[in-house]
Amino acid sequence: MDSSTYKIIEVVGLSEVSWEDAAKVAIQTIDKTLRDIRVAEVVNMDMRLEDNRIVAYRTRLKVSFKFDQ
């Protein structure tokens, strides 16, 4: 049995392309500082609009990673 501890944080990725790309951006960014990322759950997706046009996609994720105490 795994006796490790995991922490969960929320992050938001931003992309001009798509919600999926925004999620990838978020994971690529946190991967630079966190290790052993286990699960990423999409909890919300929305868009930024200007003059009734989509200018950015935003994806909010809950991410769990191994936490060393």
Contacts in CASP RR format, 6 or more apart in sequence:
PFRMAT RR
TARGET T0000
AUTHOR 0000-0000-0000
METHOD contacts of the structure
MODEL  1
MDSSTYKIIEVVGLSEVSWEDAAKVAIQTIDKTLRDIRVAEVVNMDMRLE
DNRIVAYRTRLKVSFKFDQ
4 66 0 8 1.000
4 67 0 8 1.000
5 66 0 8 1.000
5 67 0 8 1.000
5 68 0 8 1.000
5 69 0 8 1.000
6 38 0 8 1.000
6 64 0 8 1.000
6 65 0 8 1.000
6 66 0 8 1.000
6 67 0 8 1.000
7 64 0 8 1.000
7 65 0 8 1.000
7 67 0 8 1.000
8 62 0 8 1.000
8 63 0 8 1.000
8 64 0 8 1.000
9 30 0 8 1.000
9 62 0 8 1.000
9 63 0 8 1.000
9 65 0 8 1.000
10 43 0 8 1.000
10 60 0 8 1.000
10 61 0 8 1.000
10 62 0 8 1.000
10 63 0 8 1.000
11 26 0 8 1.000
11 29 0 8 1.000
11 30 0 8 1.000
11 60 0 8 1.000
11 61 0 8 1.000
11 63 0 8 1.000
12 22 0 8 1.000
12 26 0 8 1.000
12 58 0 8 1.000
12 59 0 8 1.000
12 60 0 8 1.000
12 61 0 8 1.000
13 22 0 8 1.000
13 23 0 8 1.000
13 25 0 8 1.000
13 26 0 8 1.000
13 29 0 8 1.000
13 58 0 8 1.000
13 59 0 8 1.000
13 60 0 8 1.000
13 61 0 8 1.000
14 22 0 8 1.000
14 25 0 8 1.000
14 56 0 8 1.000
14 57 0 8 1.000
14 58 0 8 1.000
15 21 0 8 1.000
15 22 0 8 1.000
15 24 0 8 1.000
15 25 0 8 1.000
15 56 0 8 1.000
15 57 0 8 1.000
15 59 0 8 1.000
16 55 0 8 1.000
16 56 0 8 1.000
16 57 0 8 1.000
17 57 0 8 1.000
18 57 0 8 1.000
19 42 0 8 1.000
19 45 0 8 1.000
19 57 0 8 1.000
19 58 0 8 1.000
19 59 0 8 1.000
20 59 0 8 1.000
21 57 0 8 1.000
22 45 0 8 1.000
22 56 0 8 1.000
22 57 0 8 1.000
22 58 0 8 1.000
22 59 0 8 1.000
23 40 0 8 1.000
23 42 0 8 1.000
23 59 0 8 1.000
23 61 0 8 1.000
26 40 0 8 1.000
26 59 0 8 1.000
26 61 0 8 1.000
26 63 0 8 1.000
27 37 0 8 1.000
27 40 0 8 1.000
27 61 0 8 1.000
27 63 0 8 1.000
30 37 0 8 1.000
30 63 0 8 1.000
31 37 0 8 1.000
34 63 0 8 1.000
34 65 0 8 1.000
35 65 0 8 1.000
35 66 0 8 1.000
36 65 0 8 1.000
36 66 0 8 1.000
37 63 0 8 1.000
37 64 0 8 1.000
37 65 0 8 1.000
38 64 0 8 1.000
38 65 0 8 1.000
38 66 0 8 1.000
39 63 0 8 1.000
39 64 0 8 1.000
40 61 0 8 1.000
40 62 0 8 1.000
40 63 0 8 1.000
40 64 0 8 1.000
41 61 0 8 1.000
41 62 0 8 1.000
41 63 0 8 1.000
42 59 0 8 1.000
42 60 0 8 1.000
42 61 0 8 1.000
43 60 0 8 1.000
43 61 0 8 1.000
43 62 0 8 1.000
44 59 0 8 1.000
44 60 0 8 1.000
45 57 0 8 1.000
45 58 0 8 1.000
45 59 0 8 1.000
45 60 0 8 1.000
46 57 0 8 1.000
46 58 0 8 1.000
47 54 0 8 1.000
47 55 0 8 1.000
47 56 0 8 1.000
47 57 0 8 1.000
47 58 0 8 1.000
48 54 0 8 1.000
48 55 0 8 1.000
48 56 0 8 1.000
48 58 0 8 1.000
49 55 0 8 1.000
END
